[in-house]
Amino acid sequence: MNLSYWEQQSWFANIDFAIIGSGIVGLSCALELRLQHPSAKIVIFEKGMLPSGASTKNAGFACFGSISEILEDLKTHTETQVIDLITQRLEGLKKLRKTLGDDAIAYKEWGGYELFAQTDTTLFEKCTEKLPYINALLYPIFNANVFSLVDTPFGFEKVAPRAMFNAFEGQIDTGKMMTALIQKVIQQGILIVNNAPVDSISESDTTPVLTIDNTCVSAKKICIATNGFAQQLLQENVVPARAQVLVTKPIKNLTIKGTFHLDCGYYYFRNIDDRILFGGGRNLDFKTENTSEIGLTSVVQDHLEKLLRDTILPKTPFEIDSRWSGIMGVGSQKKPIVKQISSKVYCGVRLGGMGVAIGSTIGKELAELSSQS
Ligand SMILES: Cc1cc2nc3c(=O)[nH]c(=O)nc-3n(C[C@H](O)[C@H](O)[C@H](O)COP(=O)(O)OP(=O)(O)OC[C@H]3O[C@@H](n4cnc5c(N)ncnc54)[C@H](O)[C@@H]3O)c2cc1C
C-alpha cells in the first residue's frame, strides 16, 4: 500500500481491536467496545467506498416476523428458540432507537400488514387458525396481542380481503440510520478505513494478522462482521443471499402507509417519501440469487414491476426511479453466529433478513465476547 510513516503509525500500528466490515454489526460492535475500553485503538476495515453488504441496501423494516414467517420458523426451531429470536429483535431495536434516537433514524411505528395472495387460501386459513396460538406465544414479550385480522387496506388487488395487522411494526430511514451510526462511531475516536478489503487472517504467536493488498496489519483482537461475505474469511455455515429492490418516483396523493409482507415474506414493500419501495422475489430463482455478487436480473425485476402494477398500485400510474441489490448472510438455522474462532479472533455473522432489528444486539454480543477472552 506504500504507506507513509504517518499513515502507518496513525491507522495501522498498535491496533487493539480491528473490526472487519462497517455494516450495522461492525459499527455497533465498535461503539460497544469503546464503552468498555475508553482508550483502546479501534479500527474498522471496510471493503467498499461505503458499507457494501446489506446495511445500506435494506428496506428499513423494523419488524419481528409476520405470522407466516413465525409459523415457518416453528417448523425448524423450537418454541423457545423462536421466542428468543423475537425477544432479541425487540431488544435490538430498542437499543438502536436509544443509541441514535427516533428522529435521527426517522423511526415511524405505522404498523405492518401481512397480505395473502387471493389464490393462496390455504396459507390465509392456516394463519387465521393459528392466530390465537401465536398471540398467546408472544403475549409475554409484548404484554399484548400482537396480531389481529383487519380488512385489507389501501385498495390492493389480487389479495385476500382480510390481512394480518401488527401494530408494533415500524420502519426507519436506512440511510439516516447508517449515517447517524457512522457519525457516532467517528465521534468516539474510532477509525474507519474504506476501500480496504481484507484478503485473509492468520495467527502467529497468538497475534492475529490481517492482510489487505499484501500488507500485513496486526491487532490484539480481530472481530469479523462481514455477514454475507463470511465464507471468504470463515468456515461457518453462512451462505450469501442477494436481495433485489426497486423504488418508484414520487407518487401524488399516495395514501399507502406502513410495512407490508406478501407471499410468506418473499415480497415486502413500504412507503418512503411519497414513493413505494418494493423488494423480494429471491424465490423466483434461488440458484442465481445465492451469490455475493451485486446485480439485477430481469426475472426478479420484471416480476416486481408486475406485482406493483397488478397488486400494489393497480389504479395508480407510477414510474421506477431506481433499482439496486444487497447481500444478506443466511444459513440452515436462523440464529446469528456469534462465536470465538481462535484465541484472538471472533465473529458476528448470519443476520438474515433481520439485521435492522437485531444488528445492534449482535454487535454488542460480539464486543462482549471479544472483551472477555
Ligand atoms: C435488499 C435487502 C433488504 C433488507 N431488508 C431488511 C429489513 O427491512 N429489515 C431488516 O431487519 N433487515 C433487512 N435486511 C437485512 C439487513 O440489512 C442485514 O441483516 C443487516 O444489514 C446485516 O448487517 P451486517 O452488519 O451483519 O452486514 P452487512 O451490512 O452486510 O455488513 C458487512 C460489511 O462487511 C464488508 N465486508 C465484507 N467482506 C469484507 C472484507 N473481506 N474486508 C472488509 N470488509 C468486508 C461489506 O462490504 C459490508 O459493508 C435486508 C437486506 C437486504 C439486502
The ligand as a MOL file (V3000), in Angstrom:
LIG
                    3D

  0  0  0     0  0            999 V3000
M  V30 BEGIN CTAB
M  V30 COUNTS 53 58 0 0 0
M  V30 BEGIN ATOM
M  V30 1 C -32.4030 -5.7130 -0.0220 0
M  V30 2 C -32.3800 -6.0190 1.4370 0
M  V30 3 C -33.4770 -5.7190 2.2210 0
M  V30 4 C -33.4390 -5.9610 3.6000 0
M  V30 5 N -34.4790 -5.5240 4.3620 0
M  V30 6 C -34.4100 -5.6380 5.6970 0
M  V30 7 C -35.4060 -5.0860 6.5240 0
M  V30 8 O -36.3260 -4.4470 6.0410 0
M  V30 9 N -35.3050 -5.2710 7.8650 0
M  V30 10 C -34.2620 -5.9530 8.4240 0
M  V30 11 O -34.2210 -6.1150 9.6450 0
M  V30 12 N -33.2750 -6.4580 7.6750 0
M  V30 13 C -33.3310 -6.2980 6.3340 0
M  V30 14 N -32.3080 -6.7830 5.5650 0
M  V30 15 C -31.1990 -7.4710 6.2280 0
M  V30 16 C -30.2680 -6.4860 6.9240 0
M  V30 17 O -29.9720 -5.3980 6.0730 0
M  V30 18 C -28.9990 -7.2290 7.3450 0
M  V30 19 O -29.3570 -8.2850 8.2050 0
M  V30 20 C -28.0020 -6.3500 8.0930 0
M  V30 21 O -27.7550 -5.1700 7.3940 0
M  V30 22 C -26.7160 -7.1260 8.3220 0
M  V30 23 O -25.7680 -6.2730 8.8900 0
M  V30 24 P -24.2600 -6.7330 8.9820 0
M  V30 25 O -23.5140 -5.6240 9.5680 0
M  V30 26 O -24.1920 -8.0710 9.6230 0
M  V30 27 O -23.8310 -6.9950 7.4800 0
M  V30 28 P -23.5090 -6.0000 6.2880 0
M  V30 29 O -24.3210 -4.7950 6.3410 0
M  V30 30 O -23.5810 -6.8060 5.0340 0
M  V30 31 O -22.0180 -5.5780 6.6010 0
M  V30 32 C -20.9160 -6.3780 6.2820 0
M  V30 33 C -19.8470 -5.4470 5.7600 0
M  V30 34 O -18.6420 -6.1630 5.6150 0
M  V30 35 C -17.9800 -5.6640 4.4720 0
M  V30 36 N -17.0300 -6.6890 4.0540 0
M  V30 37 C -17.3040 -7.9150 3.5650 0
M  V30 38 N -16.1810 -8.6040 3.3380 0
M  V30 39 C -15.1600 -7.7930 3.6900 0
M  V30 40 C -13.7500 -7.9460 3.6850 0
M  V30 41 N -13.1650 -9.0680 3.2770 0
M  V30 42 N -12.9870 -6.9080 4.1190 0
M  V30 43 C -13.5480 -5.7470 4.5510 0
M  V30 44 N -14.8910 -5.5650 4.5680 0
M  V30 45 C -15.6940 -6.5770 4.1510 0
M  V30 46 C -19.0960 -5.4250 3.4940 0
M  V30 47 O -18.7130 -4.5320 2.4680 0
M  V30 48 C -20.1920 -4.8700 4.3970 0
M  V30 49 O -20.1840 -3.4660 4.4510 0
M  V30 50 C -32.3150 -6.5700 4.1830 0
M  V30 51 C -31.2160 -6.8930 3.3880 0
M  V30 52 C -31.2330 -6.6200 2.0330 0
M  V30 53 C -30.0380 -6.9640 1.1900 0
M  V30 END ATOM
M  V30 BEGIN BOND
M  V30 1 1 1 2
M  V30 2 1 2 3
M  V30 3 2 2 52
M  V30 4 2 3 4
M  V30 5 1 4 5
M  V30 6 1 4 50
M  V30 7 2 5 6
M  V30 8 1 6 7
M  V30 9 1 6 13
M  V30 10 2 7 8
M  V30 11 1 7 9
M  V30 12 1 9 10
M  V30 13 2 10 11
M  V30 14 1 10 12
M  V30 15 2 12 13
M  V30 16 1 13 14
M  V30 17 1 14 15
M  V30 18 1 14 50
M  V30 19 1 15 16
M  V30 20 1 16 17
M  V30 21 1 16 18
M  V30 22 1 18 19
M  V30 23 1 18 20
M  V30 24 1 20 21
M  V30 25 1 20 22
M  V30 26 1 22 23
M  V30 27 1 23 24
M  V30 28 2 24 25
M  V30 29 1 24 26
M  V30 30 1 24 27
M  V30 31 1 27 28
M  V30 32 2 28 29
M  V30 33 1 28 30
M  V30 34 1 28 31
M  V30 35 1 31 32
M  V30 36 1 32 33
M  V30 37 1 33 34
M  V30 38 1 33 48
M  V30 39 1 34 35
M  V30 40 1 35 36
M  V30 41 1 35 46
M  V30 42 1 36 37
M  V30 43 1 36 45
M  V30 44 2 37 38
M  V30 45 1 38 39
M  V30 46 1 39 40
M  V30 47 2 39 45
M  V30 48 1 40 41
M  V30 49 2 40 42
M  V30 50 1 42 43
M  V30 51 2 43 44
M  V30 52 1 44 45
M  V30 53 1 46 47
M  V30 54 1 46 48
M  V30 55 1 48 49
M  V30 56 2 50 51
M  V30 57 1 51 52
M  V30 58 1 52 53
M  V30 END BOND
M  V30 END CTAB
M  END
